[in-house]
Amino acid sequence: MAEQVETNNTFIAIKHLINGFPLQTHFQLNSQPLNLCVKPASGDILLKNLCVSIDPYQINRMNIHSSSHNVSSATPSIVPGQAISAYGVAEVVASGDPGFEKGDLVFGIIHWAQYSLVKAGESTLRKLDTLGFPFTYHLGVLGLSGLTAYVGLFEVAKIKEGEKVFVSAASGSVGNLVGQFAKLHGCHVVGSAGSDHKVTFLKEKLGFDEAFNYKQEKDLKSTLAKYFPEGIDVYFDVGGEMLAAAVANMNPFGRVAACGVISEYTKSKTGPPAGPGPNMVDIVYKRIAIQGFLVIDYFNVFPDFISKTAGYLRSGEIQAAEDVSVGVHSIPSAFVGLFHGHNLGKKIVKLA
């Protein structure tokens, strides 16, 4: 029998379900003993987690109430006191699954923890070929953030060369890549962000044609009319209360790709209703298409996405925008910071 070796596994959990904005006090740092051996042929895989993704959609899983609980298997409710599952990169420590060996690098659903004990099928675990890039890239530009941007533009909005594209939350993990992909496709791109520093970053580092600080604009419809005198063809909605203003400025047969509504995620169930929606007359008479989407429905596109995006990274045509913290203990502040606009690019926490 293999020698039984134990360690303490430190992980992040919520104390209770959340109603509204997350606070650091909603989280707790727990620790429990973990056996570093697994039984042969058990299907269990023990992982040492290297880095984890910090994503705003996780608040839907923590909320007391979210419609996402009932319509998507991708956002099951989180159980207070238990380690929070999340996408990440890890190294196999021990394996009872013949498809994985000690030392393998893997990507999939792990935990906000030092270690994870998973089964390959349940965690969508796959071996990771780094392609010569840092681990963190496979959570951002080469991961689900990048795939979301790619799918939203080319599969959902079906952008065409020369079209005019508007991106909200443009300095975030998805928005910054939407803008970069659209520019490579020959589009005119304008982004909105929440600070002057982020606006400068979008224009000077990522090549957006224009960008503006939405917090300094009193009339968003007029602002968009100024930046899009010939109208908007595609609006990539990744957060913020910008949809009504965008629709008012869209061209006939415009398309809206909606992958996230961070401003709605933190609304209390008992709080005030959402602001006014888009003008339905505009939607009907301009024949505007608005489509929400989840990236999990487009994994068939992943090989094409990886091939093209890796090439863009190697040629310097796309930049990886990352915001990295270190240590399990930093996860709550990293997560809460998303809802205050603290991140610039993809938020990741390195664990080892």
N, C-alpha and C positions, 0 to 999 in steps of 0.2 A: 504494500500500500504506500502511495506517495506521502511524503512528510507533510503534515498539516502546518502551513505557515499563515499567520494572521497579521493584519495591519489594521489601522483605523482609517475608515473612509469618511472624509469630510464632504458634506454636500449642502446645497441650498434648498430650502423648502419654504412654503408660505405657512404662516401661522393659522390663517383662516381665509375664506374666500373674500374677494375684494369688491367694493361697490364704488366705482369712480376711479380717481387717479391713484396709481400705486405710490406707496411711500416705502422708504427703506425699512421702517419699523414693521411693515407687513411681512418681512422675511426673517428667517432665522438660519444660523449656521449650525448644522447638526453633525454628529459624528457617531459612527457605529462600527463594530468589529466586522472585518471582511476576510474570509478565507481566500488565500491567493492560489488555491488549487481548485480544479474542477474535475468531475468524474468523467472518465473516458466514455465517448458515445452518448453523453448526456444532452448534447446540442448546446450546452452553455458555452459562452465565450466571455472571458474576463478581459477587460480593457483598461489600460491606463490612458486616461483622457489627456490629450495634448492641447486642444483648443476647442472652444464652444462658441456657437453663434448666439448673438443677443438680438432678438427680433421683437418688434412691437406687437405682432399678432398674439404673442404669448399671453398678453393681458386678457384676451378673450377666454382663454382657458382658466384664468384665475378669477374671472368675474363671477359674482353670484348669479347673474343672468346674462346670457349672450345667445342670440339666435344661431350663432355658429355651432353651438353644442348639438343642435338638432339636425343640421344639414350637412355636416362634413366630418368624416372620420379623422381628418387631419388635425382637428382641434378638440380632442377630448378634454373634459374638465379635469383640472389638477386636484389631487387629493392633498389637503393640508397635512404637513408633517412628512410627506414623502418626497424623495428627490425628484426634481423637475426635469422631464425629458426635453431634449433639444438636439438639433443637428450639431455634429461636431466631427473632429478628426481624432483618432486614437491609435494606440499600438496594442496589439494582442499580447497579453501576459501569459494566458493559458487558454487552451481550447479543447472542448469536447465535441467539436464540429469538424469533420474531416475536410471541409472546405477552407479552413483557416488554420494557420500555424503561429506559434509563438514568434513575435517579431514582425508580423504582417502589419503594415499600415492600412487603416480602414477608415471609411467615411460612412456616416449614417446617423440614426437616432441614438444618442448616448444620453448623458445627464449633466446637469450643472453640478459636477462632482469630480473628485480626484479619480475615482474608478467607477466602472459600470459593469454589471453582470447582465448580459443580454443573450438573446437567441437571434441568429442571423435573419430569419424570415420576419420576425416581429419588429426588428429595428431597421429593416431595409439596408442591412449592412453590406458593403461591397469593398473589395480591395481597392486601394487608392494608388494610382500611378500619378506621382506628383508632376510629371512632365517637366521636371527641372525647376518648378516654381515653389515658393514657400507654402507650407501647410495652410496658412491663413487664406491664401488665394482661393482655396477650394471651398471656403465658406462664403466668399464674396464674389469677386469678379468671375471665377470659374465654378462657382457653386450656384445655389438656388437664387441668390440675388441677381446674378448675371443672367441666369436662365429666365427669370421673371421678366427682366428688361427685354431680352431677346424675343421671347414668346409674345409679349404684349405688343411689341412693335411689328414683328413680321408675321405672326400667326393670327393675332386678334385684330389689330388696327390695319395690318397689311399696307404699311407705308409705301409711298412711291417717291422716287427721286424728285427733288425739287419742292416737295411739300413743306408746309410750315407747321412746325411741331412745338407745342407748349407742354412743359413738364413742371408739375408742382412738387414740392419737397425735393427739389432737384439736387441738393447736396447730400441726400441720404443714400442708403446702400443700393437702392434700385434706381432712383432718379438720376444719379450721376452717370450711370451706365446707359440709361435710356438716351440721354443727351449725346453721349459719345457714339453710341451705335447709330443714332439718327444722323449725326454729322458725317460719319463714314459713308452713309447711304446718300449723301448729297442733299440733305434737308437743311432748312433754316430753323435753328433751334433757340428758343428762349426758355429760361428757367426761373422759377421763383424760389426764394430761400428766406430764412429768418434772421439773417444778420448781414451787415456790410462785408464782413470778412468772408462769409460764404459766397456772396455775390462775386467778389474779387476772385475767389478760388475757381468758381465755375467759368468765368471768362478767361482768366489768365493761365490757369493750369489745365483745364479740361476742354477749352476751345468752344464753349457756348458762344453763339453770336451775340446774345444779350442776356442779362439776368437782372432781377430787381428784388429788393427787400420788401416783401409783402406787408411787413409790420409798419412800414412807413407810408403805405398807400391807403388813403381814405375811401377811394372809389375804385374798386377792382375792375369794374366794367370799363371805365375810362382808361385805366392803366393798360389793360390788355388791348384796347383799341389803339393806344399809342404805339405799343410794341408790335402790333399786328394790323397795320393799316389795310392790308389786303385779306385779312381774316385768317382764322386758324383752321387747318385741315385735320390735324390729329392732336388730341389732348390726352396725355398720359397722366391719369389721376392716381397719385400715390400718397395722398394725404392733404389735409387742409380743406377749408370751406371755400373752394374756388370754382366748383362745378357750375354754379349759376352764371358767374361772370364769364367763364370760358364758353359755355353754350351760347350766350348772347353775342359772342364774337366769332362764332364758328361759321365756316362756309357751308353751302349746301353739300350734302353727302359727307359731312364731317364725321369722324369716328372718335369715340371716347373709350379708352382701355382703362378699366378700373381694377387695380390689384390691391388696394388698401385704403382705409379711411381712418388714419390714426387719430384724427380729431373726434371721431365717433366712438373709438374703442373705449375711451375713458369717461363717457357720459354716464352719470348715475342713472339707474333704472327709475328713480323717483325725481330726477332732475328736470330742468327745462327741456322742451322739445328741440330738435335740430332746427337750424336756421332755414330760411326759405330755399326751396329746391329750384332747379332750372325751369325756365318758362316753357311749358308744354307746347305752346303755339310755335315757338322756335324749333323744338324737336320735331314736330309734325311737318311743318312747312319747309324746313330745311332738310328734312329726311335724315336726321342725325341718328347714328347708331351708337348706343351706349351698351357696352358689354363688360360685365364683371368676369373675372377668371381666377382660377387657382393653378399655380404652376404644376401641381401634382397631376393635372390632367394632360400634361404635355411632355412627359418624360421621354416620349419617342423622339423628340427633337434634340435630346441631349447630345448625341454624338456629333451632329452637325454644328451645334452651338459650341462645343468644346474645341472642335477642329478650327473653326473660324476665330474664336476668341483667343485661343492660345497663339495663333498666328499674329493677331493684332497686338498682343502683349509683347511678343518677341520683336516685332517691327517698331514698337514704340507708338503705334497708332491709338492704343487705348492705355490709359493710366489706371492703376489699381489704387483706389482711395480707401484707406483703412484707418480705423480708430481703435487702437489696441490697449486693453488694460491687462493686468497680470494678477493671477491668484484667485482661488475660489471665493475668498472673502470680498473681492471687488465686484462680484456679479450683481448684487442688489443695486449698488450705486450706478453701475453701467446700465442696467435695465431701466431704472427710474429716469436716468438722464436722457433716454430716448424721447421721453414725453415732454422734455423741456428744451429740446433742440441742442443738446450738448455735443452730439456726435457729428463728425464730418466724415462722410463715407460709411463704410460697413463697420458696425460695432462688433468686436470680437474680444473674448477673454482668453488669454493663454494660461494654461494650467500646469504645463511642464516644459 
